[in-house]
């Protein structure tokens, strides 16, 4: 499910991803020996599995982490632009990335648009993380905690 997820998945409720989510919920219920009508969020939290939409966000954020830490090929060196590169005055969000305009839903799901938006929404603690494995773990824990709150 996660192979090239940062490219093919959309953050918006689409028919294909909703079908995958329904299958994922059914699989979680089967794995945990729960009834067909049981709520799935606690089951995802207990089993430590993230839903397909969060997997999509995770893969885009991992790509953003690799970009920030220069772990991508040189072809991507100008793919994302920080706010301080667009104007000279210093603001609170000067270290954030510019989110390109997206008129359509298809464009809004683009890696350049959604990746910048997701990265800007992260906490400073996560943005300053130095290791990819720790970054992934903290993101996954955050998503699982969100399931337990719902």
C-alpha positions as protocol buffer text, in pm:
chain_id: "A"
residue {
  index: 1
  type: UNK
  ca { x: 0 y: 0 z: 0 }
}
residue {
  index: 2
  type: UNK
  ca { x: 285 y: 241 z: 59 }
}
residue {
  index: 3
  type: UNK
  ca { x: 479 y: 185 z: -263 }
}
residue {
  index: 4
  type: UNK
  ca { x: 508 y: 531 z: -427 }
}
residue {
  index: 5
  type: UNK
  ca { x: 223 y: 646 z: -206 }
}
residue {
  index: 6
  type: UNK
  ca { x: 359 y: 1001 z: -210 }
}
residue {
  index: 7
  type: UNK
  ca { x: 297 y: 1014 z: -584 }
}
residue {
  index: 8
  type: UNK
  ca { x: -29 y: 826 z: -652 }
}
residue {
  index: 9
  type: UNK
  ca { x: -236 y: 899 z: -344 }
}
residue {
  index: 10
  type: UNK
  ca { x: -465 y: 1195 z: -297 }
}
residue {
  index: 11
  type: UNK
  ca { x: -536 y: 1359 z: 38 }
}
residue {
  index: 12
  type: UNK
  ca { x: -901 y: 1404 z: -48 }
}
residue {
  index: 13
  type: UNK
  ca { x: -1181 y: 1153 z: -17 }
}
residue {
  index: 14
  type: UNK
  ca { x: -1174 y: 970 z: -346 }
}
residue {
  index: 15
  type: UNK
  ca { x: -1346 y: 649 z: -442 }
}
residue {
  index: 16
  type: UNK
  ca { x: -1028 y: 443 z: -467 }
}
residue {
  index: 17
  type: UNK
  ca { x: -881 y: 543 z: -133 }
}
residue {
  index: 18
  type: UNK
  ca { x: -1217 y: 508 z: 40 }
}
residue {
  index: 19
  type: UNK
  ca { x: -1239 y: 151 z: -90 }
}
residue {
  index: 20
  type: UNK
  ca { x: -890 y: 80 z: 42 }
}
residue {
  index: 21
  type: UNK
  ca { x: -985 y: 232 z: 378 }
}
residue {
  index: 22
  type: UNK
  ca { x: -1294 y: 11 z: 401 }
}
residue {
  index: 23
  type: UNK
  ca { x: -1083 y: -296 z: 326 }
}
residue {
  index: 24
  type: UNK
  ca { x: -827 y: -181 z: 578 }
}
residue {
  index: 25
  type: UNK
  ca { x: -1098 y: -143 z: 845 }
}
residue {
  index: 26
  type: UNK
  ca { x: -1234 y: -489 z: 767 }
}
residue {
  index: 27
  type: UNK
  ca { x: -885 y: -638 z: 791 }
}
residue {
  index: 28
  type: UNK
  ca { x: -825 y: -471 z: 1128 }
}
residue {
  index: 29
  type: UNK
  ca { x: -1154 y: -611 z: 1260 }
}
residue {
  index: 30
  type: UNK
  ca { x: -1061 y: -959 z: 1139 }
}
residue {
  index: 31
  type: UNK
  ca { x: -710 y: -940 z: 1288 }
}
residue {
  index: 32
  type: UNK
  ca { x: -844 y: -829 z: 1626 }
}
residue {
  index: 33
  type: UNK
  ca { x: -1135 y: -1077 z: 1623 }
}
residue {
  index: 34
  type: UNK
  ca { x: -1381 y: -788 z: 1667 }
}
residue {
  index: 35
  type: UNK
  ca { x: -1739 y: -775 z: 1552 }
}
residue {
  index: 36
  type: UNK
  ca { x: -1836 y: -630 z: 1217 }
}
residue {
  index: 37
  type: UNK
  ca { x: -1997 y: -327 z: 1386 }
}
residue {
  index: 38
  type: UNK
  ca { x: -1717 y: -237 z: 1627 }
}
residue {
  index: 39
  type: UNK
  ca { x: -1557 y: 104 z: 1596 }
}
residue {
  index: 40
  type: UNK
  ca { x: -1226 y: 85 z: 1408 }
}
residue {
  index: 41
  type: UNK
  ca { x: -1026 y: 376 z: 1556 }
}
residue {
  index: 42
  type: UNK
  ca { x: -945 y: 199 z: 1886 }
}
residue {
  index: 43
  type: UNK
  ca { x: -852 y: -113 z: 1688 }
}
residue {
  index: 44
  type: UNK
  ca { x: -609 y: 81 z: 1468 }
}
residue {
  index: 45
  type: UNK
  ca { x: -458 y: 234 z: 1783 }
}
residue {
  index: 46
  type: UNK
  ca { x: -427 y: -101 z: 1963 }
}
residue {
  index: 47
  type: UNK
  ca { x: -267 y: -274 z: 1665 }
}
residue {
  index: 48
  type: UNK
  ca { x: -39 y: 20 z: 1582 }
}
residue {
  index: 49
  type: UNK
  ca { x: -162 y: 48 z: 1221 }
}
residue {
  index: 50
  type: UNK
  ca { x: -218 y: 380 z: 1046 }
}
residue {
  index: 51
  type: UNK
  ca { x: -497 y: 440 z: 797 }
}
residue {
  index: 52
  type: UNK
  ca { x: -432 y: 487 z: 424 }
}
residue {
  index: 53
  type: UNK
  ca { x: -484 y: 865 z: 434 }
}
residue {
  index: 54
  type: UNK
  ca { x: -228 y: 906 z: 711 }
}
residue {
  index: 55
  type: UNK
  ca { x: 7 y: 671 z: 524 }
}
residue {
  index: 56
  type: UNK
  ca { x: -21 y: 909 z: 231 }
}
residue {
  index: 57
  type: UNK
  ca { x: 65 y: 1206 z: 453 }
}
residue {
  index: 58
  type: UNK
  ca { x: 349 y: 1013 z: 615 }
}
residue {
  index: 59
  type: UNK
  ca { x: 508 y: 931 z: 281 }
}
residue {
  index: 60
  type: UNK
  ca { x: 486 y: 1295 z: 167 }
}
residue {
  index: 61
  type: UNK
  ca { x: 635 y: 1415 z: 495 }
}
residue {
  index: 62
  type: UNK
  ca { x: 920 y: 1163 z: 468 }
}
residue {
  index: 63
  type: UNK
  ca { x: 996 y: 1302 z: 124 }
}
residue {
  index: 64
  type: UNK
  ca { x: 990 y: 1656 z: 269 }
}
residue {
  index: 65
  type: UNK
  ca { x: 1226 y: 1545 z: 548 }
}
residue {
  index: 66
  type: UNK
  ca { x: 1465 y: 1405 z: 289 }
}
residue {
  index: 67
  type: UNK
  ca { x: 1445 y: 1732 z: 95 }
}
residue {
  index: 68
  type: UNK
  ca { x: 1519 y: 1943 z: 402 }
}
residue {
  index: 69
  type: UNK
  ca { x: 1818 y: 1725 z: 491 }
}
residue {
  index: 70
  type: UNK
  ca { x: 1952 y: 1710 z: 132 }
}
residue {
  index: 71
  type: UNK
  ca { x: 1893 y: 1337 z: 98 }
}
residue {
  index: 72
  type: UNK
  ca { x: 1724 y: 1363 z: -245 }
}
residue {
  index: 73
  type: UNK
  ca { x: 1886 y: 1374 z: -588 }
}
residue {
  index: 74
  type: UNK
  ca { x: 2005 y: 1717 z: -710 }
}
residue {
  index: 75
  type: UNK
  ca { x: 1712 y: 1732 z: -950 }
}
residue {
  index: 76
  type: UNK
  ca { x: 1490 y: 1816 z: -652 }
}
residue {
  index: 77
  type: UNK
  ca { x: 1713 y: 2097 z: -520 }
}
residue {
  index: 78
  type: UNK
  ca { x: 1474 y: 2373 z: -636 }
}
residue {
  index: 79
  type: UNK
  ca { x: 1148 y: 2181 z: -601 }
}
residue {
  index: 80
  type: UNK
  ca { x: 1043 y: 2354 z: -277 }
}
residue {
  index: 81
  type: UNK
  ca { x: 1102 y: 2722 z: -195 }
}
residue {
  index: 82
  type: UNK
  ca { x: 1115 y: 2876 z: 150 }
}
residue {
  index: 83
  type: UNK
  ca { x: 936 y: 3202 z: 227 }
}
residue {
  index: 84
  type: UNK
  ca { x: 1263 y: 3384 z: 297 }
}
residue {
  index: 85
  type: UNK
  ca { x: 1374 y: 3308 z: -60 }
}
residue {
  index: 86
  type: UNK
  ca { x: 1075 y: 3500 z: -200 }
}
residue {
  index: 87
  type: UNK
  ca { x: 1114 y: 3823 z: -2 }
}
residue {
  index: 88
  type: UNK
  ca { x: 1387 y: 3984 z: 207 }
}
residue {
  index: 89
  type: UNK
  ca { x: 1206 y: 4091 z: 524 }
}
residue {
  index: 90
  type: UNK
  ca { x: 1211 y: 3856 z: 820 }
}
residue {
  index: 91
  type: UNK
  ca { x: 877 y: 3718 z: 941 }
}
residue {
  index: 92
  type: UNK
  ca { x: 766 y: 3446 z: 1180 }
}
residue {
  index: 93
  type: UNK
  ca { x: 701 y: 3211 z: 891 }
}
residue {
  index: 94
  type: UNK
  ca { x: 1019 y: 3284 z: 696 }
}
residue {
  index: 95
  type: UNK
  ca { x: 1144 y: 2929 z: 752 }
}
residue {
  index: 96
  type: UNK
  ca { x: 820 y: 2776 z: 617 }
}
residue {
  index: 97
  type: UNK
  ca { x: 782 y: 2661 z: 259 }
}
residue {
  index: 98
  type: UNK
  ca { x: 579 y: 2849 z: 1 }
}
residue {
  index: 99
  type: UNK
  ca { x: 254 y: 2669 z: -79 }
}
residue {
  index: 100
  type: UNK
  ca { x: 189 y: 2713 z: -453 }
}
residue {
  index: 101
  type: UNK
  ca { x: -157 y: 2818 z: -565 }
}
residue {
  index: 102
  type: UNK
  ca { x: -384 y: 2525 z: -646 }
}
residue {
  index: 103
  type: UNK
  ca { x: -710 y: 2600 z: -827 }
}
residue {
  index: 104
  type: UNK
  ca { x: -819 y: 2237 z: -864 }
}
residue {
  index: 105
  type: UNK
  ca { x: -843 y: 1947 z: -620 }
}
residue {
  index: 106
  type: UNK
  ca { x: -606 y: 1748 z: -838 }
}
residue {
  index: 107
  type: UNK
  ca { x: -338 y: 2018 z: -811 }
}
residue {
  index: 108
  type: UNK
  ca { x: -398 y: 2055 z: -435 }
}
residue {
  index: 109
  type: UNK
  ca { x: -299 y: 1690 z: -395 }
}
residue {
  index: 110
  type: UNK
  ca { x: 30 y: 1750 z: -578 }
}
residue {
  index: 111
  type: UNK
  ca { x: 346 y: 1675 z: -383 }
}
residue {
  index: 112
  type: UNK
  ca { x: 472 y: 2032 z: -417 }
}
residue {
  index: 113
  type: UNK
  ca { x: 149 y: 2182 z: -278 }
}
residue {
  index: 114
  type: UNK
  ca { x: 51 y: 1924 z: -17 }
}
residue {
  index: 115
  type: UNK
  ca { x: 409 y: 1850 z: 91 }
}
residue {
  index: 116
  type: UNK
  ca { x: 469 y: 2218 z: 168 }
}
residue {
  index: 117
  type: UNK
  ca { x: 135 y: 2250 z: 347 }
}
residue {
  index: 118
  type: UNK
  ca { x: 193 y: 1940 z: 560 }
}
residue {
  index: 119
  type: UNK
  ca { x: 550 y: 2038 z: 648 }
}
residue {
  index: 120
  type: UNK
  ca { x: 440 y: 2389 z: 751 }
}
residue {
  index: 121
  type: UNK
  ca { x: 177 y: 2238 z: 982 }
}
residue {
  index: 122
  type: UNK
  ca { x: 431 y: 2029 z: 1175 }
}
residue {
  index: 123
  type: UNK
  ca { x: 556 y: 2130 z: 1519 }
}
residue {
  index: 124
  type: UNK
  ca { x: 901 y: 2286 z: 1544 }
}
residue {
  index: 125
  type: UNK
  ca { x: 1021 y: 1985 z: 1742 }
}
residue {
  index: 126
  type: UNK
  ca { x: 940 y: 1751 z: 1454 }
}
residue {
  index: 127
  type: UNK
  ca { x: 1089 y: 1986 z: 1194 }
}
residue {
  index: 128
  type: UNK
  ca { x: 1417 y: 1996 z: 1385 }
}
residue {
  index: 129
  type: UNK
  ca { x: 1445 y: 1616 z: 1412 }
}
residue {
  index: 130
  type: UNK
  ca { x: 1777 y: 1493 z: 1270 }
}
residue {
  index: 131
  type: UNK
  ca { x: 1711 y: 1124 z: 1213 }
}
residue {
  index: 132
  type: UNK
  ca { x: 1461 y: 985 z: 965 }
}
residue {
  index: 133
  type: UNK
  ca { x: 1373 y: 684 z: 1180 }
}
residue {
  index: 134
  type: UNK
  ca { x: 1289 y: 904 z: 1479 }
}
residue {
  index: 135
  type: UNK
  ca { x: 1092 y: 1141 z: 1256 }
}
residue {
  index: 136
  type: UNK
  ca { x: 881 y: 854 z: 1120 }
}
residue {
  index: 137
  type: UNK
  ca { x: 826 y: 708 z: 1467 }
}
residue {
  index: 138
  type: UNK
  ca { x: 711 y: 1042 z: 1611 }
}
residue {
  index: 139
  type: UNK
  ca { x: 472 y: 1098 z: 1320 }
}
residue {
  index: 140
  type: UNK
  ca { x: 326 y: 750 z: 1357 }
}
residue {
  index: 141
  type: UNK
  ca { x: 280 y: 796 z: 1731 }
}
residue {
  index: 142
  type: UNK
  ca { x: 106 y: 1128 z: 1664 }
}
residue {
  index: 143
  type: UNK
  ca { x: -137 y: 965 z: 1420 }
}
residue {
  index: 144
  type: UNK
  ca { x: -208 y: 678 z: 1660 }
}
residue {
  index: 145
  type: UNK
  ca { x: -273 y: 923 z: 1945 }
}
residue {
  index: 146
  type: UNK
  ca { x: -521 y: 1103 z: 1723 }
}
residue {
  index: 147
  type: UNK
  ca { x: -713 y: 774 z: 1682 }
}
residue {
  index: 148
  type: UNK
  ca { x: -735 y: 724 z: 2057 }
}
residue {
  index: 149
  type: UNK
  ca { x: -877 y: 1076 z: 2102 }
}
residue {
  index: 150
  type: UNK
  ca { x: -1156 y: 1023 z: 1849 }
}
